[in-house]
């Protein structure tokens, strides 16, 4: 009885264990691919082939912008003898450092890099980004939205001939910082009287509100405060001359920022250039071209002397 009871107990235990053993899980391939890094890479890759070749520009096309360094201001005299205030901009080896497509990032844009920087002056994520794209280390990066027909492959050089003399551009930069300034300098207030009872209130802003109604100072009241150091865009800047040999561009008037600051240039939004004169998506120089021997290109000023009186 003891032996039979032991055998019965063992058989009962084995049957319970057999019933509790879970059945093998059947996981679908789609579930496994959703957690696979290889699948993410393959799904993110685009079959789009971007070639560095000239294309036909349409009115809906939008070219990339360029990063430049502000060298300073001077003045030139055109062929009619008119004085033209000039800002000199230097294109310091602009290169396409990343291409963003709708298949991967959901947008169509180009990341442009300018200048040079040592690896020890960059963070590790920045160094990893440049190495992943296979481009040199750049000092300044900027993303410009473009249309799909204006995409360029990684590593494409963008020079000063991306723009043509005579066209209008929009220039964006960080204005000069003026520090904490009063209302006369910051907002152009007239100020108080110099005499006739004025005491210690010659440059003061004056009243800032009322009494108990409304009993507060309204938001946006012009008062003393920090001035400058903000991003501003100067629109419709006229390109007077370009120098392909030195990658310099002369524009009429002033642009934001100190000397040595970066500015971002793109085609003007309001005074749109003639699409038939623009290189699209950018200018591709011939292989046998000697850039150092090229002469500067000046905007066409016409054949009519502006100083001659009309008949």
PyMOL commands that set and color helices and strands:
alter all, ss='L'
color gray80, all
select helices_A, chain A and resi 2-20+29-34+37-44+119-121+124-133+148-150+160-162+183-186+291-293
alter helices_A, ss='H'
color red, helices_A
select strands_A, chain A and resi 66-77+83-90+94-100+109-114+140-145+157-158+168-174+179-181+225-227+231-243+248-252+262-267+297-298
alter strands_A, ss='S'
color yellow, strands_A
deselect
rebuild
show_as cartoon
